[in-house]
Each structure stands twice: as structure tokens, then as C-alpha cells.
């Protein structure tokens, strides 16, 4: 499913309305899937796509981290399919205002009353475009206040297409160089719903590539790096899966194709 918004294109209002309907349908489908997931037994769905074979270095035998070249569109589509397979929801937009439209639709459909955002500049800009109707908290509030939030908005540093994974670091990799952002990772952990903004240019194909990117500057590694694949899953001794026990019950990733 391709959900695209382009505020500069002719007939924008019709496109926005159609896209909003699709967003709402996706949210409802994700909610329905989440309710049935807890009743299933097993280890959950397999990754939607297999990892691209990597090459072995002929000198030292180590695994090379580069993979077959793929277009940005291919990576986004693969990421979207993999995220759908693990009951996350992917939204594709072509403008910052399109991201705000998606966020507005999610907030309305889930009847969200309280939102907490991260300190990333893109997140701040997108959230400020959303029309009110909810209480907005900044990330400096204590954890008790965050526990009362219905939805958290933050930025993903990277995406991993092969598994629909988002990588979240608590450093400046997701913001302006030289200034630490995303200092409060509880924004993506405590609320029942997490919305992550992800630039299309930050989507890697494999985990190897993502790990190499995060560790490329060993003098300035982020304090924390979190890999999240879909909503939080917890299994008891009988392997019965339940969503949202140790993290968000719903995960939405907004891919900004223009970034």
C-alpha cells in the first residue's frame, strides 16, 4: 500500500483526503491484528524478506557489509513489507506537512489525549503542524508523566529494510551535528503508541550496514542504540504472544521520501 502526500501537486485536497482514508484504514487494521496476536501461539511471523547475501573478504575472512545496490524506492518498499509482516504500520509521505497529516489522523483515530515528543528538530516541526485537541508534553517531564501519555513521537536514526527494523540512538545522529538530541528514549518506550519519523535516505538494507553506520565514528558512539522491530512482544512459558507489555502496543513509522 502506497500512502503518499504531495502538497505541491494539483488536486492536493483530494489526494490528502484519499490518503487520510487509507491511513485510518491502516490504523484500524493494525489495531485488529494487535488484538488477535495475543491469542496466537508460536514465535510470531518470520521476516518478510531474506537478507541479501554478503561477500566474504578474501584477505581476513570477515564478512563484508556492503550488499547489492538497490534503489531508494526498492528499499522503502521492502521496509514497508517487512514492517507490515510484524504488525507495524508504515506510512509514506513526500513532504513534512504530509507527515503532520498522518500524525493528525493517527491521533484522531486512536482518540489520543496526551502526546509526548522528543527534542529532535524535525519532530518538533511536524508536531507543531498538527492541529490541537490534545495535551503536548516535552521530553523533560518525569517518567510518571510519560506513563500517562497515549502516544510518543520521536525520530528514527536508521531503518533496516530486510526486517522492518528502526534504529534509535540517543545521540546527535538523528539531529544536527554537534548537538545531542533524542536524549529521552522513554518517549519511544512508555506510551502505548509510538510514531517514528524516518528519512528515506536513512534506510539501510541489512543489519550489518546499520551496525557499521552507527559505529562508524568510534570516538563519538551514542550512549544507547535500540533496535525495534514492530510493536513490543512478550511471550510466556507457553509461548503465547502478547503485545504491549514491555513497550508500545502500536508502532507507526512515517517514511519521509523527500529526505
Secondary structure as UniProt FT lines:
FT   TURN            7..8
FT   TURN            10..11
FT   HELIX           12..37
FT   TURN            38..39
FT   TURN            58..60
FT   HELIX           72..85
FT   TURN            86..87
FT   STRAND          89..93
FT   HELIX           96..109
FT   TURN            110..111
FT   STRAND          114..117
FT   HELIX           121..128
FT   STRAND          135..137
FT   TURN            139..140
FT   HELIX           143..147
FT   STRAND          151..155
FT   STRAND          158..160
FT   TURN            161..164
FT   STRAND          165..169
FT   HELIX           172..174
FT   TURN            177..178
FT   HELIX           185..188
FT   TURN            189..190
FT   STRAND          193..199
FT   HELIX           200..202
FT   STRAND          203..204
FT   HELIX           207..214
FT   HELIX           218..220
FT   STRAND          225..229
FT   STRAND          233..235
FT   TURN            237..238
FT   STRAND          240..243
FT   STRAND          250..256
FT   TURN            257..258
//
